[in-house]
Amino acid sequence: MHYKRYWLTSKTMVTFGMRLLLCWLFSQVAMAQEATIPHPPRTADAYTYPIASLTDTAALNTFQAGRTLFRQVWTLHGSEDSRFNGLGPLYNRFSCVACHPGNGRGFAPDGPHQSMKAMLVRLGTPGPQNTSLPHPVYGDQLNEFAAPGVASEGMAQIDYEPLTVTFADGEKILLRRPKLSFRDLAYGPLDAVQTSARIAPAVFGLGWLENISEEDILRQAQRRKPAGIGGRPNRVWDIAQQKVVIGKFGWKANVPNLRQQIASAFHGDLSITSSLFPHENCSAQQAACLAQTRKSPELSDQQLDDIQFYLSMLAVPPPALVTPEITRGSALFKQVQCIECHTDQLHSGPNLAALKQQRLSPYTDLLLHDMGEALADQRPDFIATGREWRTPPLWGIGLAKAVHANAGFLHDGRARTLQEAILWHDGEAATAKERFLHLNKEERAALIRFLESL
């Protein structure tokens, strides 16, 4: 009896030891798997990695499926692979990544002889109560390309006027003021048209931004700020919910959520329909465009789900290692009041498990601000005026040129450098620009180095 009890105890000990060994082995496998999960490095592909917590095989497969669709070259109807048919009849580009190279920022052409490769032109006509309506012939966006048998709408071109700015210490910098014009218009003149040239924004970190609650955005609007600085949310139409909500995406915070942003871009840029935008982007005057018979939707809900998941799960690159110069630049960023709009004090909400309840430093308040006449496009967007723009996020901005050498800054890409972008600020940002102008050369370099570290 005693022998049996001892044998059982030994067996139990052996079993326990085996369990410890298995636990250790499993932990080593888990650690090895975790080590292979890419954490965004500060390199040319910095914007392409999933968030570190995305380890589930099924989730990674969905991420991969979305990435494939985002990079997919879409084809005209009748092409060999019908899975990716749907391009046109009127369109700007043939893939998402064509406008978002490396998931990064677009850029403006260097002059009137270059085409808009990662840029588009919004159109409108004055509507009631200071609103903007789609142009009756050309719609709300100029499409430069068309399917066979359909006339493309025309070409937009940009020329530049030089503008010299002088710092308080006497150093000069040459800016470029864009001038937009059109040629080869196929459907008549663009009379009394409102225009807004816009480069494609970077697409990483969007899941975090979407998960910021409306309450947090409203708190930013109500936060006490220095004299002259305001900020308000845009109020936009949510197609799926059929109601007005706070806008988060787009240069004027004119889109409520990521799903609608994706579907809108497919519709406007590639002329690919979806359940949110089921009709082709042809106006009543474009008969050949309307005559094209196509299935609808061309982008399935599953494909939309996959792309939405992919963009939601793209990680934000980590900031560079802090140096004394970066620390000095961070202090100057606050001192000149940049931090009042480009805030680092936001929090993710409870909606996405992988992204919920975390402090964020996107360096945006997601609010509209009057940026002055020089940046105005005079095209309202919901309640945003022609002078108002959403504060763009600054996280990861220091890698923009590493991802694509031609990456531009500001909504129309006129700024070739971060310093140029600061010098175009006005309106609510006039004081910040003036303070930047009065920094000495070393201080300006430190502030820019801080931005490059984000």
C-alpha positions as CSV (number, residue, x, y, z in Angstrom):
1,M,0.0,0.0,0.0
2,H,2.8,2.4,0.9
3,Y,4.7,1.3,-2.2
4,K,1.7,2.0,-4.4
5,R,1.3,5.4,-2.8
6,Y,5.0,6.2,-3.5
7,W,4.6,5.0,-7.2
8,L,1.6,7.3,-7.7
9,T,3.5,10.2,-6.2
10,S,6.5,9.5,-8.5
11,K,4.2,9.3,-11.5
12,T,2.6,12.5,-10.5
13,M,6.0,14.1,-10.2
14,V,7.0,12.8,-13.6
15,T,3.7,14.1,-15.2
16,F,4.2,17.4,-13.5
17,G,7.8,17.6,-14.8
18,M,6.7,16.7,-18.3
19,R,4.0,19.5,-18.2
20,L,6.7,22.0,-17.1
21,L,8.9,20.8,-20.0
22,L,6.0,21.2,-22.5
23,C,5.1,24.6,-21.1
24,W,8.7,25.7,-21.5
25,L,8.9,24.3,-25.1
26,F,5.6,26.1,-26.0
27,S,6.8,29.3,-24.5
28,Q,10.0,29.1,-26.6
29,V,8.0,28.5,-29.7
30,A,5.7,31.4,-28.9
31,M,8.8,33.6,-28.2
32,A,10.3,32.6,-31.5
33,Q,7.0,33.3,-33.3
34,E,6.8,36.7,-31.6
35,A,10.4,37.5,-32.7
36,T,9.4,36.9,-36.3
37,I,6.5,39.3,-36.2
38,P,7.8,42.5,-37.9
39,H,8.0,45.6,-35.8
40,P,8.0,48.6,-38.2
41,P,11.6,49.6,-38.8
42,R,12.5,53.1,-40.0
43,T,13.2,52.1,-43.5
44,A,11.6,52.5,-47.0
45,D,9.0,49.8,-46.2
46,A,8.2,51.3,-42.7
47,Y,4.5,51.9,-43.6
48,T,3.8,48.3,-44.7
49,Y,3.9,46.3,-41.5
50,P,1.0,45.0,-39.4
51,I,0.6,46.0,-35.7
52,A,2.7,43.8,-33.5
53,S,-0.2,42.2,-31.7
54,L,-1.6,40.8,-35.0
55,T,-0.3,37.2,-34.6
56,D,-3.4,35.0,-35.3
57,T,-2.9,33.0,-38.5
58,A,-6.4,33.7,-39.8
59,A,-6.0,37.5,-39.1
60,L,-2.6,37.5,-40.9
61,N,-4.2,35.8,-43.9
62,T,-6.9,38.4,-44.0
63,F,-4.2,41.1,-43.7
64,Q,-2.4,39.5,-46.7
65,A,-5.6,39.3,-48.7
66,G,-6.3,43.0,-48.1
67,R,-2.7,43.9,-49.0
68,T,-3.0,42.0,-52.3
69,L,-6.2,43.9,-53.2
70,F,-4.6,47.2,-52.3
71,R,-1.7,46.5,-54.6
72,Q,-3.9,44.9,-57.3
73,V,-3.8,46.3,-60.8
74,W,-7.5,46.5,-61.7
75,T,-8.5,45.8,-65.3
76,L,-11.2,46.9,-67.7
77,H,-14.2,44.7,-68.3
78,G,-13.6,41.9,-70.6
79,S,-10.0,41.4,-69.4
80,E,-8.8,37.8,-68.9
81,D,-9.0,37.7,-65.1
82,S,-12.6,38.6,-64.3
83,R,-11.9,38.7,-60.5
84,F,-10.3,42.1,-60.9
85,N,-12.4,43.6,-63.7
86,G,-14.2,46.8,-63.0
87,L,-11.9,49.7,-63.9
88,G,-13.5,52.6,-65.5
89,P,-15.4,53.8,-67.6
90,L,-13.8,57.0,-66.2
91,Y,-10.9,56.7,-63.8
92,N,-7.7,58.3,-62.6
93,R,-5.4,55.3,-61.7
94,F,-5.5,51.5,-62.0
95,S,-4.5,50.6,-58.4
96,C,-4.6,51.9,-54.9
97,V,-0.9,51.8,-54.4
98,A,-0.4,53.9,-57.6
99,C,-1.5,56.9,-55.6
100,H,-0.1,55.7,-52.2
101,P,3.4,54.4,-53.1
102,G,4.7,52.3,-50.2
103,N,1.5,53.2,-48.4
104,G,2.9,56.7,-48.1
105,R,2.1,60.1,-49.3
106,G,1.4,61.3,-52.9
107,F,3.1,64.2,-54.6
108,A,2.4,67.1,-56.9
109,P,3.9,67.4,-60.4
110,D,6.9,69.7,-60.7
111,G,5.3,71.7,-63.5
112,P,2.6,71.8,-66.2
113,H,4.3,69.2,-68.4
114,Q,4.1,66.5,-65.7
115,S,1.0,64.4,-65.1
116,M,-0.7,64.0,-61.8
117,K,0.5,60.6,-60.8
118,A,-0.5,60.6,-57.1
119,M,-2.9,63.5,-57.0
120,L,-6.4,64.4,-58.0
121,V,-8.6,67.4,-58.5
122,R,-11.9,67.8,-56.6
123,L,-14.6,69.8,-58.5
124,G,-17.8,71.5,-57.4
125,T,-20.2,74.4,-58.0
126,P,-21.6,76.7,-55.4
127,G,-24.7,75.3,-53.6
128,P,-27.2,76.7,-51.1
129,Q,-26.0,77.9,-47.7
130,N,-22.3,78.0,-48.7
131,T,-22.2,74.3,-49.7
132,S,-20.6,72.8,-52.8
133,L,-22.4,70.5,-55.2
134,P,-20.9,68.2,-57.8
135,H,-20.3,69.8,-61.2
136,P,-23.3,69.1,-63.4
137,V,-21.2,67.6,-66.2
138,Y,-17.8,66.5,-64.7
139,G,-19.1,65.4,-61.2
140,D,-17.0,65.9,-58.1
141,Q,-13.7,64.7,-59.4
142,L,-11.8,65.1,-62.7
143,N,-11.1,61.7,-64.3
144,E,-8.1,61.8,-66.7
145,F,-8.5,58.3,-68.2
146,A,-11.3,56.3,-69.8
147,A,-12.2,52.9,-71.2
148,P,-12.2,52.4,-75.0
149,G,-15.2,54.2,-76.6
150,V,-15.4,56.7,-73.7
151,A,-13.8,60.1,-73.8
152,S,-11.6,61.0,-70.9
153,E,-12.7,64.1,-69.1
154,G,-9.5,66.1,-69.6
155,M,-6.2,66.8,-68.0
156,A,-5.3,69.0,-65.0
157,Q,-1.9,70.7,-64.9
158,I,-0.1,72.8,-62.3
159,D,2.3,75.6,-62.7
160,Y,4.1,77.4,-59.9
161,E,4.8,81.0,-58.9
162,P,8.0,81.5,-56.8
163,L,7.6,83.1,-53.4
164,T,10.5,84.1,-51.2
165,V,10.2,84.1,-47.4
166,T,12.9,85.7,-45.2
167,F,13.6,84.5,-41.7
168,A,14.3,87.0,-38.9
169,D,18.0,86.1,-39.1
170,G,18.1,87.0,-42.8
171,E,18.1,83.5,-44.3
172,K,15.8,83.2,-47.3
173,I,13.8,80.2,-48.5
174,L,12.0,79.9,-51.9
175,L,8.4,78.5,-51.8
176,R,6.2,77.7,-54.7
177,R,2.6,78.8,-55.1
178,P,0.6,76.4,-57.3
179,K,-1.7,77.6,-60.1
180,L,-4.1,75.0,-61.4
181,S,-5.4,74.9,-65.0
182,F,-7.1,72.4,-67.4
183,R,-6.7,71.3,-70.9
184,D,-8.3,68.9,-73.4
185,L,-11.7,69.1,-71.7
186,A,-14.0,66.7,-73.5
187,Y,-17.4,67.7,-72.2
188,G,-17.3,71.4,-72.4
189,P,-15.8,74.2,-70.3
190,L,-15.4,74.1,-66.6
191,D,-17.2,77.4,-65.9
192,A,-17.7,78.8,-62.3
193,V,-16.1,75.6,-61.0
194,Q,-14.7,75.2,-57.5
195,T,-11.4,73.2,-57.5
196,S,-9.3,71.5,-54.9
197,A,-6.1,69.8,-55.9
198,R,-5.2,67.1,-53.3
199,I,-2.4,64.6,-53.0
200,A,-3.0,61.1,-51.6
201,P,-2.4,60.8,-47.9
202,A,-0.4,58.1,-46.2
203,V,-2.6,55.1,-45.1
204,F,-0.9,53.6,-42.0
205,G,-2.3,54.1,-38.5
206,L,-5.8,54.5,-39.8
207,G,-7.3,51.9,-37.5
208,W,-6.0,53.9,-34.5
209,L,-7.6,57.1,-35.9
210,E,-10.9,55.4,-36.6
211,N,-11.0,54.1,-33.1
212,I,-10.7,57.6,-31.5
213,S,-14.2,58.3,-30.0
214,E,-16.3,61.2,-31.0
215,E,-16.3,62.3,-27.4
216,D,-12.5,62.6,-27.5
217,I,-12.7,64.7,-30.6
218,L,-15.3,66.9,-29.0
219,R,-13.0,67.3,-26.0
220,Q,-10.3,68.5,-28.3
221,A,-12.6,71.1,-29.7
222,Q,-13.6,72.3,-26.2
223,R,-10.0,72.3,-24.9
224,R,-8.7,75.8,-23.9
225,K,-6.2,77.1,-26.4
226,P,-4.2,80.3,-26.9
227,A,-6.0,83.2,-28.5
228,G,-6.7,82.9,-32.2
229,I,-6.7,79.1,-32.2
230,G,-10.1,77.3,-32.4
231,G,-10.9,74.0,-34.1
232,R,-14.1,72.3,-34.8
233,P,-15.2,68.9,-36.0
234,N,-16.8,68.4,-39.5
235,R,-20.3,67.0,-39.6
236,V,-20.7,64.6,-42.5
237,W,-23.0,62.0,-43.9
238,D,-22.5,58.4,-43.0
239,I,-23.9,56.3,-45.9
240,A,-24.2,53.0,-44.0
241,Q,-25.9,54.6,-40.9
242,Q,-27.9,57.1,-42.9
243,K,-27.2,59.9,-40.5
244,V,-24.8,62.8,-39.8
245,V,-21.7,62.0,-37.7
246,I,-18.3,63.5,-37.0
247,G,-15.9,63.3,-39.9
248,K,-12.4,61.8,-39.3
249,F,-10.8,61.1,-42.7
250,G,-10.0,63.1,-45.7
251,W,-8.2,66.5,-46.0
252,K,-11.2,68.3,-44.7
253,A,-12.4,65.5,-42.3
254,N,-15.1,65.0,-44.9
255,V,-15.5,61.2,-44.5
256,P,-16.9,59.5,-41.4
257,N,-15.1,56.2,-41.3
258,L,-12.5,54.0,-43.0
259,R,-14.9,51.8,-44.9
260,Q,-16.6,54.7,-46.6
261,Q,-13.2,56.3,-47.3
262,I,-12.1,53.1,-49.1
263,A,-15.3,52.7,-51.1
264,S,-15.3,56.3,-52.0
265,A,-11.7,56.1,-53.3
266,F,-12.6,53.0,-55.4
267,H,-15.6,54.8,-56.8
268,G,-13.9,58.2,-57.5
269,D,-10.4,57.1,-58.5
270,L,-11.0,53.7,-60.2
271,S,-14.7,54.0,-61.0
272,I,-15.3,50.7,-59.2
273,T,-18.7,50.3,-57.6
274,S,-19.5,48.8,-54.2
275,S,-22.5,48.3,-52.0
276,L,-21.9,51.9,-50.6
277,F,-21.5,53.4,-54.1
278,P,-23.5,51.2,-56.4
279,H,-23.7,53.5,-59.5
280,E,-21.0,54.4,-62.0
281,N,-19.5,57.9,-61.7
282,C,-21.0,59.1,-65.0
283,S,-23.0,62.3,-65.3
284,A,-26.2,62.5,-67.4
285,Q,-24.3,64.3,-70.2
286,Q,-21.7,61.5,-70.5
287,A,-23.7,59.2,-72.8
288,A,-20.9,56.8,-73.8
289,C,-20.0,56.3,-70.1
290,L,-23.6,55.5,-69.2
291,A,-23.9,53.1,-72.1
292,Q,-21.2,50.8,-70.6
293,T,-23.1,47.8,-69.1
294,R,-21.5,46.4,-66.0
295,K,-22.3,44.3,-63.0
296,S,-22.8,46.1,-59.7
297,P,-21.2,46.0,-57.2
298,E,-17.8,45.4,-58.8
299,L,-16.0,45.3,-55.4
300,S,-17.6,42.7,-53.2
301,D,-18.3,43.2,-49.5
302,Q,-15.7,40.5,-48.8
303,Q,-13.1,42.4,-50.7
304,L,-14.1,45.6,-49.0
305,D,-13.8,43.8,-45.6
306,D,-10.3,42.6,-46.5
307,I,-9.0,46.0,-47.5
308,Q,-10.6,47.6,-44.5
309,F,-8.9,45.1,-42.2
310,Y,-5.6,45.6,-43.9
311,L,-5.6,49.3,-43.6
312,S,-6.9,49.2,-40.0
313,M,-4.1,46.9,-39.0
314,L,-1.1,48.8,-40.6
315,A,1.3,49.8,-37.8
316,V,2.7,53.3,-37.1
317,P,6.5,53.3,-37.3
318,P,8.2,53.8,-33.9
319,P,9.9,57.2,-33.4
320,A,13.6,57.5,-33.8
321,L,15.9,57.2,-30.7
322,V,15.8,60.4,-28.7
323,T,18.9,62.7,-29.0
324,P,19.5,66.1,-27.3
325,E,18.7,67.8,-30.5
326,I,15.4,65.9,-30.8
327,T,14.6,66.8,-27.2
328,R,15.3,70.5,-27.9
329,G,13.2,70.3,-31.0
330,S,10.3,68.8,-29.1
331,A,10.4,71.6,-26.6
332,L,10.4,74.2,-29.5
333,F,7.5,72.4,-31.1
334,K,5.5,73.2,-28.0
335,Q,7.0,76.6,-27.6
336,V,5.9,77.9,-31.0
337,Q,2.4,76.4,-30.4
338,C,2.5,73.7,-33.1
339,I,1.3,71.3,-30.3
340,E,-2.0,73.1,-29.9
341,C,-3.4,71.5,-33.1
342,H,-0.9,68.7,-33.7
343,T,-1.7,67.3,-30.3
344,D,-0.1,64.1,-28.8
345,Q,-2.9,63.6,-26.3
346,L,-5.6,61.3,-27.8
347,H,-6.9,58.0,-26.8
348,S,-8.3,55.0,-28.7
349,G,-11.8,53.9,-27.9
350,P,-13.2,50.4,-27.2
351,N,-14.3,49.3,-30.7
352,L,-11.4,47.3,-32.0
353,A,-9.9,44.8,-29.5
354,A,-6.4,45.0,-31.0
355,L,-6.4,48.8,-30.8
356,K,-8.6,49.7,-27.8
357,Q,-8.0,51.9,-24.8
358,Q,-4.5,53.1,-25.5
359,R,-2.9,56.6,-25.4
360,L,-2.0,57.8,-28.8
361,S,0.4,60.4,-30.1
362,P,-0.8,61.0,-33.7
363,Y,-0.1,64.7,-33.5
364,T,-3.5,65.6,-34.7
365,D,-6.7,66.8,-33.1
366,L,-8.8,65.6,-36.1
367,L,-10.4,69.1,-36.1
368,L,-10.9,71.7,-38.8
369,H,-8.8,74.8,-38.6
370,D,-8.8,78.0,-40.7
371,M,-5.4,77.9,-42.3
372,G,-5.6,81.3,-44.1
373,E,-6.2,82.5,-47.6
374,A,-2.9,81.2,-49.1
375,L,-4.0,77.6,-48.5
376,A,-7.7,78.1,-49.2
377,D,-9.3,76.2,-52.0
378,Q,-12.6,78.0,-51.7
379,R,-14.5,74.6,-52.0
380,P,-16.7,73.9,-49.0
381,D,-17.0,70.3,-47.9
382,F,-20.0,69.7,-45.6
383,I,-19.6,72.4,-42.9
384,A,-15.8,72.9,-43.7
385,T,-15.2,76.2,-45.4
386,G,-12.7,76.7,-48.2
387,R,-10.2,78.0,-45.7
388,E,-10.5,75.1,-43.3
389,W,-8.5,71.9,-43.2
390,R,-8.3,68.9,-40.9
391,T,-5.1,68.8,-38.9
392,P,-3.1,66.0,-40.6
393,P,-1.4,63.4,-38.4
394,L,2.4,63.9,-38.1
395,W,3.3,60.4,-36.8
396,G,5.6,58.7,-39.2
397,I,6.1,61.9,-41.2
398,G,9.8,61.8,-40.8
399,L,10.0,58.7,-43.0
400,A,7.9,60.2,-45.9
401,K,10.9,60.8,-48.1
402,A,12.5,57.5,-47.3
403,V,9.3,55.7,-48.5
404,H,9.1,57.9,-51.6
405,A,11.6,60.5,-52.6
406,N,9.0,62.8,-54.1
407,A,6.6,62.7,-51.2
408,G,4.9,66.1,-50.8
409,F,3.4,68.0,-47.8
410,L,0.2,69.9,-47.3
411,H,-3.0,69.0,-49.1
412,D,-1.7,69.9,-52.6
413,G,1.9,68.8,-52.2
414,R,3.2,72.3,-52.8
415,A,5.6,72.0,-49.9
416,R,8.6,69.9,-50.8
417,T,10.0,69.9,-47.3
418,L,8.7,70.1,-43.7
419,Q,10.1,73.6,-43.4
420,E,8.2,74.8,-46.5
421,A,5.0,73.3,-45.0
422,I,5.4,75.3,-41.8
423,L,5.9,78.5,-43.7
424,W,2.6,78.1,-45.6
425,H,0.7,78.0,-42.3
426,D,-1.5,81.0,-41.6
427,G,-5.0,81.9,-40.2
428,E,-5.2,80.1,-36.8
429,A,-1.5,79.0,-37.2
430,A,-0.2,82.6,-37.9
431,T,1.3,82.9,-34.5
432,A,3.1,79.6,-34.8
433,K,4.5,80.5,-38.2
434,E,5.7,83.9,-36.9
435,R,7.4,82.3,-34.0
436,F,9.1,79.8,-36.3
437,L,10.3,82.6,-38.5
438,H,12.0,84.2,-35.4
439,L,13.9,81.0,-34.4
440,N,17.6,81.0,-35.2
441,K,19.0,78.5,-37.6
442,E,20.0,76.0,-35.0
443,E,16.6,76.1,-33.4
444,R,14.8,75.7,-36.7
445,A,17.0,72.7,-37.5
446,A,16.2,71.1,-34.1
447,L,12.5,71.5,-34.6
448,I,12.7,69.9,-38.0
449,R,14.8,67.2,-36.6
450,F,12.1,66.5,-34.1
451,L,9.5,66.2,-36.8
452,E,11.9,63.9,-38.8
453,S,12.1,61.7,-35.7
454,L,8.4,61.0,-35.6
